[in-house]
Amino acid sequence: MQTLHTSVNVVEGLTGFQKHGGSWTHGSTAFEGRFGPSLPRRATVSRRSLKKRCCNSGVKLRQHRPVEASWSGSHHRPTSPLFGATILSWVYKSSNAGRSWIRSVSSPPRDNLDTTDQFQEPGTSDPSKEAESTSQTDNTSFDWKSNWYPVFPVIDADKTIPHAFQILGRKVVIWYDKEAAVWRTFLDMCPHRLAPFSEGRIDEQGCIQCCYHGWSFKGDGSCARIPQALGEGPEAKAARNNMARCVSFPTVVKQGMLFVWPDANGHELAKKTEPPVTPGIEDEGWYFYCTFRDLDHGYDTGMENLVDPSHVPVAHHGVNGGVMGKREMAAPIELEVTSQHPRGFEGQWNKPHGGKPSRHVFDAPARFTYRFFLKQPGAAGCTTTYCTPMAPGKCRILVINARNFMTQLSSGPEWWQLFPRWLDHQMMLNIFDGDLTLLHEQERNLRDVTNGHVEKWNKAFFMPTKADRYVGAFRQWLSRHGGNGVPYVTGSTLPPLVTKREDLLDRYHSHTKQCMCCSGALEGFKRAQTALYLVAGACIAVGAALAPTSQLRYLAVAVGVVSALLAWYFQSWIQMFYYKGWNHARLA
């Protein structure tokens, strides 16, 4: 007999038990369920049926906390690290007869969970049973606000202006407090008349200033100046009134990225919670860079795409010279989900001809890490992707590419680098172009096919191969633990379908304008183009003024023509920062 303690709200989901006197049995496991008088009812589960499905492998349940759970069977015994001293928010177990899970109130560790459950082989699950199982999840168990979400790499963010952003549908403004030398995040709403701070500026004292009436605010949210207030009397005290304070959110910089915790009441919890970063990539001998792009599809569509390696050679056919693969390279992929738990899942990609498998981690809700190893001893790389939910039909994808080989290509000052950071960014934007139009419409197709019930994805998708196992694992996490989707403060209605490709694949507003590295490179190309046109005009003018027999005349004309051609060629590089376009039907 093993006795474990945890704090439980509801236990449900497992069927197939038989009653024998005062006990219930399933297989060789005997168990007993006891409930207090205040057991809450659910709309679809009666008290009696809930009792029958209360426990997996012999749980004794009392409604009043703490709950004492005892196992007296020969299978499905939890390992000690599963509970320990930590109160679990979810404990998921499986049995041959069905599924059950225990929900409680706080978060488990990200790893070291007993995850004996594996989802069924793709193509073999019963959609009706799966839908019944996922429909019984508690949509309030996962607190989306109580998590760190990355926004941008600070190296590419302008410290002299406020930056508008959205997280979970909430509009915020991010700005640099030069007095404290830290980044701040406020609700994008001045407490005076609710005008957006993001349309304001950073004033001469380093405060954020609303440019509607000129009210200024310090980094701690307090009001620094009200220009309209008298120097004496009640108005002089207005700046110290609590109603003049800004709503602020926890903000931190880790691994060069700015993270925001979108809960104004969660400052203490945020201090105790580490942002989801990738270990090892800051070690000596490693090089990494981070970039981002705002995309016109939602979080679930974006995250589903990031955990799916099988689409890469097809959707990104020939991109960047074919480094991502080509269509003819599409082949079976042996993906294996090694564990699933309330904070995500782990898996590996087993290579067909042996070799070290690639390791993958989905750290809910936003991070997916892909580690790979080269044949060269010790050579390894890592790609970490983040999907930050902005609003319905809108997300920001951040990508960190790290490697411990060929680091010389990106070392030294920018003018010396063979691969400057802005070029890395543009190559990543090329990759985003490959499937953005597909995902934008796929998201709406799923909503249409399921009549708005996207949690019934398993009735819409047909995924018969192992290549789709991560997609299934992510969608299952979203159903079991994520409340079936992001609870945006603005509701879940998708914006209209974007039919103009130039708007959908726009690079300037989705990246260039917000990235100092790329906007700086763009301005550099524009200045160089202007200078080349001036040189071309001057050389041709000088050549025309020289005597026809002068050798310098031919040289001046030649320099002018070459300069004009270079200026014309630079136009394609300038265009790259705005829009390139992508058409799969035209790609050979």
FIBATI-641639 format. One record per residue (C-alpha): residue in one letter; z, x, y. Coordinates in steps of 0.1 Angstrom, whole numbers, padded with zeros to 4 digits, always signed. Each point is the difference from the previous one (the first is absolute). Layout:
# FIBATI-641639
aZXY...
# end
This chain:
# FIBATI-641639
m+0000+0000+0000q-0010+0013+0034t+0014-0015+0032l-0018+0003+0033h+0007-0013+0034t-0024-0011+0028s-0002-0026+0027v-0024-0028-0010n-0014-0030+0018v-0023-0016-0026v-0011+0008-0036e-0031-0018-0012g-0033+0003-0018l+0006+0005-0037t-0006-0027-0025g-0001-0002-0038f+0038+0000-0008q+0017-0021-0026k+0035-0016+0002h+0026+0006-0027g+0033-0017+0009g+0011+0014+0033s-0023+0030-0001w-0037+0007+0003t-0021+0024-0021h-0033+0017+0003g-0010+0021-0030s+0029+0021-0010t+0017-0003+0034a+0029-0024+0006f+0010-0009+0036e+0019-0026+0019g-0005-0014+0035r+0028-0013+0023f-0006-0015+0034g+0023-0008+0028p+0000-0035+0016s-0020+0011+0031l-0031+0011-0018p-0029-0006+0024r-0028-0022-0011r-0036+0009+0005a-0028-0025+0005t-0018+0008-0032v+0028+0012-0023s+0028-0024-0011r+0035+0012-0006r-0004-0005-0037s-0033+0018-0004l+0013+0028+0022k+0029+0004-0023k-0023+0003-0030r-0020+0027+0018c+0029+0017+0016c+0003+0033-0019n-0020+0027-0016s+0015+0015-0031g+0035-0014+0003v+0010-0003+0037k+0033-0018+0007l-0005-0014+0034r+0026-0014+0024q-0011-0014+0033h+0028+0016+0019r-0004+0037+0009p+0003+0025-0015v-0019-0009-0032e+0011+0015-0033a-0030+0005-0023s+0005+0009-0036w-0026+0010-0026s+0006-0005-0037g-0035+0004-0015s-0021+0027-0015h-0027+0001+0026h-0007+0000+0038r+0032+0019+0008p+0000+0014+0035t+0006+0037+0005s+0030+0010+0021p-0020+0013+0031l-0014-0035+0004f+0032-0014+0015g+0024+0028+0006a+0018-0005+0033t-0031-0014+0017i-0004-0038+0005l-0035-0009-0010s-0022-0023+0019w-0021-0006-0030v+0004+0007-0037y-0031-0008-0020k+0000-0001-0038s-0026-0013-0025s+0002-0015-0034n-0024-0012-0026a+0007-0036+0010g-0005+0003+0037r+0014+0016+0032s+0032-0002+0020w+0014+0017+0030i+0032+0002+0019r+0000+0000+0038s+0028+0012+0022v+0004+0011+0036s-0007+0037+0006s-0025+0026-0008p-0001+0023-0031p-0009+0036+0000r-0037+0007+0002d-0001+0017-0034n+0021+0003-0032l-0003-0036-0010d-0002-0014-0035t-0035-0013+0000t-0007-0008-0036d-0022-0029+0012q-0038+0007+0000f-0024-0027+0012q-0024-0013-0026e-0033+0015-0008p-0025-0010+0026g-0020-0030-0012t+0026-0010-0026s+0025-0018+0022d+0003-0037+0001p-0007-0009+0037s+0019-0033-0002k+0032+0017-0014e-0003+0028+0026a-0004-0024+0028e+0031-0019-0012s+0020+0032-0002t-0010+0013+0034s+0005-0034+0017q+0037+0002-0009t+0006+0031+0021d+0025-0001+0029n-0021+0006+0031t+0030+0011+0020s+0012+0028-0023f-0021+0028+0015d+0007+0006+0036w-0032+0012+0015k+0017+0008+0033s+0024+0024-0016n-0025+0027-0007w-0016+0030+0019y-0036-0004+0009p-0022+0029+0012v-0020-0006+0032f-0017+0033+0010p+0001+0038-0002v+0019+0011+0031i-0022+0030+0005d-0028-0023+0010a+0019-0024+0021d+0000+0001+0038k+0035+0004+0013t-0009-0010+0035i-0009-0037-0007p+0015-0029-0019h-0017-0010-0033a-0004-0036-0011f+0004-0008-0037q+0008-0028-0024i+0023+0000-0030l+0004-0030-0022g-0016-0020+0027r+0025+0011+0026k-0014+0017+0032v+0018+0032+0009v-0006+0028+0024i+0006+0037-0009w+0006+0026+0027y+0014+0035+0004d+0034+0003+0017k-0003+0035+0016e+0036+0000+0011a+0013-0002-0036a-0032+0016-0015v-0004-0028-0025w-0024-0029-0007r+0012-0035+0007t-0011-0034-0012f+0006-0032+0020l-0010-0036-0004d-0032-0002+0021m+0016-0024+0024c+0017+0007+0033p+0033-0020+0002h-0008-0011+0036r-0031-0022-0005l-0012+0011-0035a-0030+0020+0012p-0012+0026-0025f+0014+0036+0004s-0031+0014-0016e-0019-0009+0032g+0025+0020+0020r+0006+0037+0004i+0026+0028-0003d+0014+0005+0035e+0010+0032+0019q+0035-0001-0014g-0013-0003-0036c+0009-0037-0004i-0024-0026-0013q-0010-0022+0028c-0014-0036-0001c-0029-0001+0023y+0004-0037+0009h+0030+0004+0023g+0009+0037-0005w+0032-0004-0020s+0008+0033-0018f+0020+0006-0031k+0017+0030-0017g-0004+0011-0036d+0032-0018-0010g-0015-0033+0012s+0021-0003+0031c-0016-0010+0033a-0003+0030+0023r-0014-0017+0031i-0008-0034+0014p-0020+0005+0032q+0005-0036+0012a+0038+0002-0003l+0022+0004+0030g+0023+0030+0002e+0031-0021+0004g+0014-0032-0015p-0009-0016-0033e-0036+0012+0000a+0013+0036+0000k+0017-0007-0034a-0031-0016-0015a-0012+0032-0016r+0032+0002-0020n-0003-0035-0014n-0006-0002-0037m-0029-0023+0006a-0017+0029+0018r+0000+0021-0032c-0030+0007-0021v-0002-0008-0037s-0002+0034-0018f-0009+0009-0036p+0010+0031-0020t-0025+0028+0003v-0002+0033-0017v-0025+0029-0005k-0004+0014-0035q-0027+0022-0014g-0017-0002+0033m-0003-0038-0001l+0018-0026+0021f+0017-0026-0020v+0013-0034+0013w+0027-0022-0016p-0011-0035+0012d+0035-0015+0001a+0018+0001+0033n+0033-0006-0017g-0005+0026-0027h+0009+0032+0019e+0029+0009-0023l-0019-0007-0032a-0030+0019+0013k+0022+0031+0005k+0011-0001-0036t-0036-0004-0013e-0024+0029-0003p-0037-0007+0009p-0024+0001-0029v-0015+0034+0003t-0017+0023-0026p+0022+0029-0012g-0014+0035-0002i-0030-0001+0024e+0020+0017+0028d+0008+0030-0023e-0014+0034+0008g-0036+0004-0011w-0009-0036+0005y-0022-0015+0027f-0002-0037+0008y-0014-0023+0026c+0005-0037+0008t-0024-0025+0014f-0002-0038+0003r-0022-0030+0007d+0005-0036+0008l-0019-0022-0024d-0010-0037+0000h+0017-0010-0032g+0035-0008-0010y+0028+0021-0016d-0004-0014-0035t-0038+0006+0000g+0005+0035+0014m+0028+0010-0024e-0020-0013-0030n-0029+0021+0011l+0021+0032+0004v+0014-0002-0035d-0034-0005-0016p-0017+0034-0008s-0029-0016-0019h-0018-0013+0031v-0003+0035+0016p-0033+0013-0015v-0017-0034+0006a+0013-0012+0033h+0000+0035+0015h-0033+0011-0016g-0013+0032+0015v+0025+0000+0029n+0006+0034+0016g-0026+0017-0021g+0011-0017-0032v+0035+0015-0002m+0014-0034-0008g-0025-0005-0028k-0032-0020-0007r-0008-0033-0016e-0011+0016-0032m+0034+0016-0004a+0017-0034-0006a+0016+0002-0034p+0030-0012-0020i+0033+0010+0016e+0032+0002-0021l+0027-0012+0023e+0035-0004-0014v+0029-0017+0018t+0030+0019-0012s+0026-0020+0018q+0004-0031+0022h+0030-0009+0021p+0011-0017+0032r-0011+0029+0022g-0035+0003-0015f-0014+0017-0030e-0010+0034-0014g-0031+0009-0020q-0023+0027-0011w-0037+0005-0005n-0006+0015-0034k-0031+0022+0000p-0026-0006-0028h-0003+0037-0010g+0037+0009+0002g+0014+0019+0029k+0030-0009+0022p+0000-0037+0009s+0001-0010+0037r+0032-0016+0011h+0003-0030+0022v+0029-0018+0017f+0000-0033+0018d+0031+0000+0023a+0003-0035+0012p-0010-0014+0023a-0024+0025+0017r-0004+0034-0017f-0023+0011-0029t-0001+0036-0010y-0026+0017-0022r+0007+0035-0012f-0027+0020-0017f-0003+0035-0016l-0029+0024-0001k-0010+0023-0028q+0009+0030+0022p+0037+0008-0009g+0024-0014+0025a-0027-0017+0020a+0010-0036+0009g-0006-0027+0025c+0014-0032+0011t-0013-0031+0018t+0025-0024+0014t-0011-0033+0014y+0020-0026+0020c-0009-0035+0008t+0019-0014+0029p-0002-0038+0004m-0009-0009+0036a-0010-0036+0000p-0019-0025-0023g-0033+0016-0008k+0010+0033+0017c+0016+0032-0012r+0002+0037+0008i-0008+0025-0027l+0014+0035+0004v-0011+0028-0023i+0016+0034-0005n-0021+0025-0018a+0019+0031-0012r-0010+0031-0020n+0012+0035-0009f-0035+0015-0004m-0028+0008+0025t+0026-0003+0028q-0019+0027+0020l-0027-0026+0009s+0025-0019+0023s+0023+0028+0011g+0002+0017+0035p-0009-0015+0034e-0024-0030+0000w-0029+0020+0014w+0002+0023-0030q+0003-0025-0027l-0030-0007-0023f+0014-0035-0005p+0017-0011+0033r+0023-0029-0002w-0024-0024+0018l-0026+0007-0027d+0025-0008-0027h+0007-0033+0018q-0037-0008+0002m-0006+0007-0036m+0029-0023-0009l-0016-0027+0022n-0032+0004-0020i+0020-0009-0031f+0016-0031+0017d-0035-0012+0009g-0010-0002-0036d+0020-0030-0011l+0012-0016+0033t-0026-0027+0000l+0006-0008-0037l+0038-0003+0005h-0003-0021+0031e-0020-0027-0019q+0018+0004-0033e+0032-0009+0016r-0014-0033+0012n-0017-0007-0033l+0033+0003-0018r+0016-0025+0025d-0029-0024-0005v-0001+0002-0038t+0038-0006-0003n+0001-0026+0028g+0022+0022+0020h+0024+0008-0029v-0008+0037-0003e+0031+0004-0022k-0023-0015-0027w-0022+0031+0001n+0001+0003-0038k-0020-0032-0002a-0026+0013+0023f-0004+0036-0011f-0014+0011-0034m+0013+0035-0007p-0007+0009-0037t+0003+0038+0003k+0027+0026+0003a-0015+0011+0033d+0015-0031+0016r+0036+0005-0012y+0013+0013+0033v-0015-0031+0018g+0018-0022-0025a+0032+0019+0004f-0001-0002+0038r-0008-0038+0000q+0028-0005-0025w+0024+0018+0023l-0011-0021+0029s+0006-0032-0020r+0033+0010-0017h+0016+0019+0028g-0020-0004+0032g+0002-0037+0005n-0037-0003-0007g-0009+0016+0033v+0010+0012+0034p+0020-0025+0021y-0018+0005+0033v+0018-0014+0030t-0033-0015+0011g-0007-0018-0032s-0025+0008-0028t-0033-0014+0014l-0028+0024-0002p-0022+0006+0031p-0037-0010-0002l-0024+0020-0021v-0016+0028+0020t-0037-0002-0006k-0012+0028+0023r+0000+0033-0018e+0003+0019+0032d+0033-0017+0008l+0014+0004-0035l-0008+0037-0003d+0009+0008+0036r+0016+0034+0001y+0009+0004+0037h+0026-0028+0002s+0013+0004-0036h+0006+0038+0003t-0017+0021+0027k+0016-0016+0030q+0034+0003-0015c-0003+0036-0013m+0003+0028+0025c-0017+0024-0024c-0032-0021-0004s-0001-0013+0036g+0003+0036+0011a-0028+0011-0022l-0021-0029+0012e+0005+0010+0036g-0008+0036-0009f-0033-0010-0015k-0008-0021+0030r+0007+0029+0024a-0021+0023-0022q-0029-0025+0000t+0001-0003+0037a+0001+0037+0005l-0030+0005-0023y-0020-0026+0018l+0008+0018+0033v-0010+0033-0015a-0032-0015-0013g-0009-0014+0033a+0008+0031+0019c-0019+0023-0023i-0031-0022+0001a+0002-0002+0038v+0003+0038+0002g-0029+0004-0024a-0022-0022+0021a+0008+0020+0031l-0009+0033-0016a-0034+0015+0000p-0022-0011-0029t-0003+0036-0012s+0037+0007+0001q+0017+0006-0034l+0032-0015+0014r-0018-0033+0004y-0006-0004-0037l+0036+0011-0007a+0014-0025+0024v-0021-0028-0014a+0010+0009-0036v+0037+0000+0009g-0005-0033+0017v-0017-0016-0030v+0027+0013-0024s+0028-0012+0023a-0016-0035+0002l-0004-0001-0038l+0036+0010-0005a+0012-0027+0025w-0021-0026-0019y+0015+0012-0033f+0035-0003+0014q-0006-0037+0005s+0003-0006-0038w+0034+0017+0001i+0011-0021+0030q-0011-0032-0018m+0021+0010-0030f+0032-0007+0020y-0012-0035+0007y-0020-0014-0029k-0020+0013-0029g-0007-0030-0022w-0001-0003-0037n-0025-0018-0022h+0003+0004-0038a-0034-0015-0006r-0016+0028+0021l+0018+0028-0018a-0021+0019-0026
# end
